[in-house]
Amino acid sequence: MKKRKLILLFFVIAILASFALGFWFGENRKPRPIEGVINQEEGKPEGVDFSLFWDAWRALQEKYLEPLQPQEMLYGAISGMVKSLGDPYTVFFPPQETKMFKEDISGRFEGVGMEIGIREEELTVIAPLEGTPAQKAGIRAGDKIIKIDETFSKDITIEEAVSLIRGERGTAVTLTIGRKGWDAPKEIEIVRDVIEVPSLKWEIKEENICYIKIYHFSAKAGSDFKKAALDILKSPGQKIILDLRNNPGGYLEVAQDIAGWFLKRGEVVVIEDFGQGKETKEYKATGNGSFSEWPMVILIDQGSASGSEILAGALRDNRGIILIGEKSFGKGSVQELKELKEGSSLKITIAKWLTPKGELITELGLEPDIKIEMTEKDYEEGKDPQLEKAIEIIKGMR
C-alpha cells in the first residue's frame, strides 16, 4: 500500500513538473517587451511567429558595437520585407522619401530630371525629361546606370537609386552609363538643378499637321492639354501627330482624360486586371471626342512607359492608329500609394494594365507598326527620322 502511494506521488510530481516546464518554455518563447519599442504586438497577423525577429533585435541590442537607431532599424526591416516580394515597383517610403515621391509626381523638384526603372534586373533610364540636366548631358532612354558616384547599382532599389541621384541644385552626380553600341561604359557628370517638367507643346507643321508632344502625365497635364486642344480646334490643323516618346507616364486619370479627346465617349481606354480570378475594371473615355475623327499617327520609343503605353494602346486598339518608332518600355503595372504612420508610405502594386483588346503591357511593351531606330549619327546631327516618317505617313491620310 505504501509503495502504491509513493508511485502515485511520483506521477503527481512528474505531471506538475511537466506543466511547470511547459509553462516556463511557453512564456520564454513569447517575445518580451523591448525597452523603447512600443506597440510590439499591435496589428500582428495571426499564425505568424515574430519571436525570431525580436530575438535578432535583442541580439543586436545586447551585442552590437555602436549605439542602435531603432527608428532606422524599423524602416530597414519594413523595406527588407517589401523587397522580398521581388517587385521593383512595390516600395516602402520613409517620411523623407515620401516627400520626394510626391514632389516627383507634382512636376517640380531638385535633381537631374529623368525617370528610371528596372529592366532585365538592371537599373535603366526610362526617359530623360524635357529640358533637364539629364537630357542636356546626353542621357538617353534605355541607358543602363552601372554606378551612381561610387555606388554600384546592381542590388539597390529604384528608390535607393533615386535618393542617390537626387540632391540640391548646383551639386553634381557622376553616373557610369552603359549604352548599346558603346565599346565600354562612360562616366557622365550631371549638375543638379530645379526640375520643372513641362506638360506639353504643340505646333503646326506642313500647313495642316498638328504636332503635339506630351512630356509627362503630371497633375497639370490634363488642364494644359484642354487649353492646347481648344487652340488646335481654332487652328488650320486637320491631322495630328501625337508624340509620346520619352514620356515616362504619370497619373492614370490624366491619361484617361486626354484619351477622351481622341476616342468616342464610352470606348475602353484600359483594363485593370487584379489577377487570381478577380473581376477586372474598365476605364472608359469620358471626354468630348473632338479629335476622334481626325487622321493621326503616334510616335513611341523605349522611353514611352506607363500612361504613354495606355494612351497609345487605347488609340491603336480602338481606332487602328499607326504606331511609329521603337518598342515601348513595358511598364504596365498599377501602384497605389498607402499612407502610413509618421509621414511614411507604401507604394503597392495592386494590378496590371491590359490594352482594350486584352494585351498585357508589363515587360512586353507595345510594338510599333513601323519600326525606325534612332542612330548615334542621328543624335549627333540633330536628325529625327521617326518624326520625318510620321509626317510622310500622315500626309497621305485623308
SVG drawing of the C-alpha trace seen along z (x, -y; Angstrom):
<svg xmlns="http://www.w3.org/2000/svg" viewBox="-20 -80 55 82">
<polyline fill="none" stroke="black" stroke-width="0.4" points="0.0,0.0 2.8,-2.3 4.5,-1.5 1.4,-2.4 1.2,-5.8 4.8,-6.5 4.3,-5.7 1.1,-7.9 3.0,-10.7 5.8,-10.3 3.3,-10.6 1.7,-13.7 5.1,-15.4 6.0,-14.4 2.8,-15.9 3.2,-19.1 6.9,-19.4 5.9,-18.8 3.2,-21.5 5.6,-24.0 8.3,-23.3 5.8,-23.7 4.5,-27.0 8.1,-28.2 9.1,-27.3 5.9,-28.9 6.5,-32.1 10.1,-32.3 9.1,-31.7 6.9,-34.8 8.6,-38.0 9.3,-40.0 8.7,-43.7 11.8,-45.6 12.6,-48.9 11.9,-51.9 9.8,-49.9 6.0,-50.4 3.0,-48.5 5.1,-45.4 2.0,-43.2 -0.4,-45.7 -1.6,-44.7 0.3,-41.3 -1.3,-38.8 -2.5,-35.5 -0.3,-32.5 3.0,-34.5 5.7,-33.9 7.7,-37.1 9.9,-35.7 12.8,-35.2 12.6,-38.9 12.6,-40.0 15.4,-37.6 17.5,-39.1 16.6,-42.6 17.7,-41.7 20.9,-40.2 21.8,-43.4 20.8,-45.4 23.0,-43.4 26.0,-42.8 26.3,-45.4 29.4,-47.7 27.7,-51.0 24.5,-52.6 21.4,-51.5 19.0,-53.7 15.7,-51.9 13.6,-54.0 16.0,-53.4 16.1,-49.7 12.3,-49.6 12.3,-51.3 15.0,-48.9 13.1,-45.9 9.9,-47.1 12.0,-47.8 13.5,-44.3 10.1,-42.7 8.8,-44.6 11.9,-43.9 11.4,-40.2 8.4,-40.3 10.7,-40.8 8.6,-43.6 10.7,-46.8 7.6,-48.9 6.3,-47.9 8.3,-50.0 8.3,-51.4 9.0,-55.1 10.2,-56.6 8.9,-60.1 11.6,-61.9 11.3,-59.6 7.5,-60.0 8.0,-63.8 10.4,-63.3 7.9,-60.9 5.1,-63.4 7.3,-66.2 8.2,-64.0 4.6,-63.4 3.7,-67.1 6.2,-68.1 8.7,-70.2 11.7,-69.0 15.5,-69.3 17.7,-66.7 18.8,-65.7 15.4,-65.1 15.0,-61.6 12.7,-58.6 14.4,-55.3 13.2,-51.7 14.3,-48.1 14.6,-46.2 16.1,-42.7 17.3,-43.2 19.3,-46.3 18.8,-49.9 17.7,-51.6 16.8,-55.1 13.2,-55.1 13.4,-58.6 15.2,-61.9 12.7,-64.7 12.5,-67.6 14.9,-70.4 16.5,-68.9 20.2,-68.5 20.0,-64.8 18.8,-65.5 21.3,-68.2 24.1,-65.9 23.2,-63.4 21.4,-60.8 19.0,-58.7 16.2,-56.3 17.5,-52.8 20.8,-53.8 22.0,-51.4 23.1,-53.0 26.0,-50.9 27.2,-53.2 26.0,-56.3 29.1,-58.1 30.9,-55.2 27.9,-53.1 27.2,-50.1 23.5,-49.9 23.3,-46.1 21.4,-45.3 19.8,-48.6 16.1,-49.5 14.8,-52.2 14.1,-54.4 17.6,-54.0 18.9,-55.0 16.6,-58.0 17.8,-59.1 21.5,-58.9 20.8,-60.7 18.6,-63.5 20.2,-66.4 20.4,-70.1 20.6,-72.4 24.2,-73.2 25.7,-69.9 27.0,-67.2 26.5,-63.5 28.5,-61.2 26.7,-58.3 28.6,-55.4 26.5,-54.7 26.4,-51.7 24.7,-52.1 24.1,-49.8 26.7,-50.5 29.4,-51.6 32.6,-49.6 32.8,-50.4 30.8,-52.3 31.3,-56.0 31.1,-58.4 28.7,-61.4 28.7,-64.2 25.4,-66.0 24.9,-69.1 21.6,-69.1 19.0,-71.8 15.4,-72.7 13.3,-70.5 10.1,-71.9 8.7,-69.4 6.6,-70.9 3.3,-69.1 3.3,-69.5 3.9,-71.6 2.3,-71.8 2.9,-73.5 1.6,-73.4 3.8,-71.5 3.3,-71.3 0.3,-73.7 -2.3,-71.4 -0.5,-68.9 -0.7,-69.5 2.3,-68.1 1.5,-67.5 4.3,-66.5 3.2,-65.3 6.2,-65.1 4.6,-63.8 1.1,-63.0 1.6,-65.2 -1.1,-66.7 -1.5,-69.7 -1.2,-68.0 -4.9,-67.5 -5.8,-71.2 -2.8,-72.1 -4.0,-69.7 -7.5,-71.2 -6.1,-74.7 -3.9,-73.4 -6.9,-71.4 -9.1,-74.5 -6.3,-76.4 -5.8,-73.5 -9.5,-73.4 -9.3,-77.1 -6.1,-76.5 -5.7,-75.4 -4.9,-71.9 -6.7,-68.9 -4.4,-66.0 -2.4,-65.0 1.0,-63.6 0.9,-62.6 4.5,-62.3 4.7,-60.2 8.5,-59.5 10.4,-59.8 7.1,-60.2 7.5,-58.0 3.9,-58.2 2.2,-59.8 -1.4,-59.8 -3.8,-57.3 -6.7,-59.7 -4.8,-62.3 -4.0,-59.8 -7.7,-58.7 -8.8,-62.3 -6.6,-63.1 -7.7,-59.9 -11.3,-61.3 -10.3,-63.9 -9.3,-61.2 -11.9,-58.5 -15.7,-58.4 -17.4,-58.5 -17.7,-55.0 -14.8,-53.4 -12.4,-51.5 -9.1,-53.2 -7.5,-50.5 -8.4,-47.4 -7.2,-46.9 -6.5,-43.2 -6.3,-42.3 -5.4,-38.7 -6.3,-35.5 -9.8,-35.2 -10.8,-38.7 -13.1,-40.8 -11.4,-43.3 -12.2,-47.0 -12.6,-49.0 -11.6,-52.7 -13.6,-54.4 -13.3,-57.6 -15.5,-60.3 -14.4,-63.4 -16.0,-65.1 -14.1,-63.2 -13.3,-66.4 -10.4,-64.7 -12.0,-61.2 -12.4,-61.6 -9.1,-63.3 -6.4,-61.3 -3.4,-60.7 -0.3,-58.7 1.6,-58.2 5.3,-58.2 6.7,-55.9 10.1,-54.7 11.7,-52.8 11.2,-55.9 7.4,-55.6 6.1,-54.0 3.0,-53.6 0.5,-56.3 2.0,-56.7 1.6,-53.0 -2.0,-53.2 -2.9,-56.1 -1.1,-54.6 -2.6,-51.2 -6.1,-52.7 -5.9,-54.6 -4.3,-51.6 -6.9,-49.1 -10.0,-51.4 -9.1,-53.3 -6.3,-51.3 -3.9,-54.3 -0.4,-53.5 2.5,-53.5 5.8,-54.6 9.3,-54.4 10.6,-51.8 9.2,-49.3 7.9,-51.0 9.3,-50.3 6.7,-47.9 5.7,-49.4 2.2,-48.2 1.6,-47.6 -0.7,-49.6 0.5,-51.1 -1.5,-52.5 0.1,-54.8 -0.9,-53.8 -0.3,-56.5 1.3,-55.0 2.2,-56.5 4.6,-59.3 4.6,-60.5 5.8,-57.2 4.0,-55.4 3.9,-52.2 3.6,-52.1 1.9,-48.8 1.4,-47.0 -2.3,-46.1 -3.0,-45.2 -1.7,-45.1 -2.8,-47.1 -4.3,-45.4 -5.0,-47.3 -8.7,-47.4 -8.1,-44.2 -6.6,-42.4 -2.9,-42.7 -0.6,-42.7 1.8,-45.7 4.0,-44.7 7.6,-43.7 6.2,-43.3 5.6,-46.9 4.0,-48.0 5.5,-47.0 5.4,-49.8 3.7,-49.2 6.6,-51.0 9.9,-50.4 12.5,-53.1 15.5,-53.3 17.4,-56.5 21.1,-56.0 24.1,-57.7 24.6,-59.7 21.0,-60.9 21.5,-62.2 24.8,-63.9 23.4,-65.6 20.1,-66.5 18.1,-64.5 14.7,-62.8 13.9,-60.1 11.0,-58.9 9.2,-62.3 10.1,-62.5 8.4,-59.2 5.3,-60.2 5.0,-63.4 5.4,-61.3 2.7,-58.8 0.1,-61.3 0.5,-63.5 -1.1,-60.6 -4.0,-60.2 -7.4,-61.7"/>
</svg>
